[in-house]
């Protein structure tokens, strides 16, 4: 189990407890929630069911009757005798209670319901029946481990985690499954006998992020560029339709959520909530809060407070690598076959790599803190763009770490194929930037220039401008 040992250990610990538990596992679509549960409890299920996708292969909406029939068939798979099909969720869960009672030998019974949100069709009264099943029965049994998961994080948040009704405070454990880190991607590739350098693994992360499902399409016989073309740019790419499916299967308001994602894409530093609300005036404040919260829980965006902003209003920045890749190179484009191989050394991809590496660094902020040996120090991640004016110079700081120990790390993020070299003009630019930042911070704080790059810093008479140098090896820690 690559990258999921902690979560697997936690599930096994809960299994050994002498009580009933209600476990919710959530996270971005394709991140491996089902894989985690199946590889922990396969062969130990008392009952396992997966909800039907809201839209079938014909493009038709799946109905309550479809979901009930599927649930009924799962009951039979786990030993229930044939009977009349349930006509409601209350009746369906009553059948599940009977099945579990008949199978009860005193040991722990694992009940895994996958894609739970999909089962909650319109006017189905599903949540009422589900509440009664856990509160009125499982909780009293003392030996039920109910595990649910789903990609619809907005539903998980609103109907389960933030439930104010019958399920209030009933969840005994929540597990948010995160995408792989660079280190975990490397471990995954090695487990599949795929040989990529750390330079190429980082580029893979820029394109696909740490989503195991996407990485599973990699073919070790091909180069990274060939793999990217095969997965994204072929005439019939392996991830065809994935972008739209991300929204239709995972969010309550898929169209509006996609529009907000595409709006965030327009500006690399992101937008404040008030700016987003100004763009989407047809979305209520509470609905916008739910959409932004579900995007954050799905690891589609990150929040930060811009440096030197007196308002201290958070900005939302699109950070999902796959979405960024799709919107940069695929949406609205045609005839892109072999695009990556044809442009592997082009300025188009070189410029993109610089920006995409910044995103990789934001997503590996904990590794940067570890490399700086400040894991135990309270610190905030930010960025700053100061526009040039008649009486002042402009500057841009890719990543700024404001620390409680009176240090401010100004991070330059550079993706290079070799060592990064500083010349006179670059050093002057850095000193100007340092001066502008020092005007904005407390006099008790000091500024330390930090370089985050691929293969380190070339030593010369100007390289001393950087106090700290962080390399790919640190990001892979």
HELIX and SHEET records of a PDB file:
HELIX    1   1 UNK A    5  UNK A   16  1                                  12    
HELIX    2   2 UNK A   33  UNK A   41  1                                   9    
HELIX    3   3 UNK A   64  UNK A   77  1                                  14    
HELIX    4   4 UNK A   89  UNK A  103  1                                  15    
HELIX    5   5 UNK A  116  UNK A  119  5                                   4    
HELIX    6   6 UNK A  126  UNK A  133  1                                   8    
HELIX    7   7 UNK A  134  UNK A  138  3                                   5    
HELIX    8   8 UNK A  139  UNK A  141  1                                   3    
HELIX    9   9 UNK A  153  UNK A  155  1                                   3    
HELIX   10  10 UNK A  156  UNK A  161  3                                   6    
HELIX   11  11 UNK A  182  UNK A  191  1                                  10    
HELIX   12  12 UNK A  198  UNK A  208  1                                  11    
HELIX   13  13 UNK A  212  UNK A  215  1                                   4    
HELIX   14  14 UNK A  224  UNK A  228  1                                   5    
HELIX   15  15 UNK A  229  UNK A  233  3                                   5    
HELIX   16  16 UNK A  242  UNK A  248  1                                   7    
HELIX   17  17 UNK A  254  UNK A  265  1                                  12    
HELIX   18  18 UNK A  273  UNK A  279  1                                   7    
HELIX   19  19 UNK A  285  UNK A  297  1                                  13    
HELIX   20  20 UNK A  321  UNK A  329  1                                   9    
HELIX   21  21 UNK A  339  UNK A  343  1                                   5    
HELIX   22  22 UNK A  347  UNK A  363  1                                  17    
HELIX   23  23 UNK A  365  UNK A  371  1                                   7    
HELIX   24  24 UNK A  424  UNK A  438  1                                  15    
HELIX   25  25 UNK A  463  UNK A  465  5                                   3    
HELIX   26  26 UNK A  472  UNK A  475  1                                   4    
SHEET    1   A 5 UNK A  45  UNK A  50  0                                        
SHEET    2   A 5 UNK A 109  UNK A 114  1                                        
SHEET    3   A 5 UNK A 144  UNK A 150  1                                        
SHEET    4   A 5 UNK A  21  UNK A  27  1                                        
SHEET    5   A 5 UNK A 173  UNK A 177  1                                        
SHEET    1   B 3 UNK A 271  UNK A 272  0                                        
SHEET    2   B 3 UNK A 314  UNK A 318 -1                                        
SHEET    3   B 3 UNK A 301  UNK A 305 -1                                        
SHEET    1   C 5 UNK A 379  UNK A 386  0                                        
SHEET    2   C 5 UNK A 395  UNK A 403 -1                                        
SHEET    3   C 5 UNK A 407  UNK A 414 -1                                        
SHEET    4   C 5 UNK A 446  UNK A 453  1                                        
SHEET    5   C 5 UNK A 468  UNK A 470  1                                        
END                                                                             
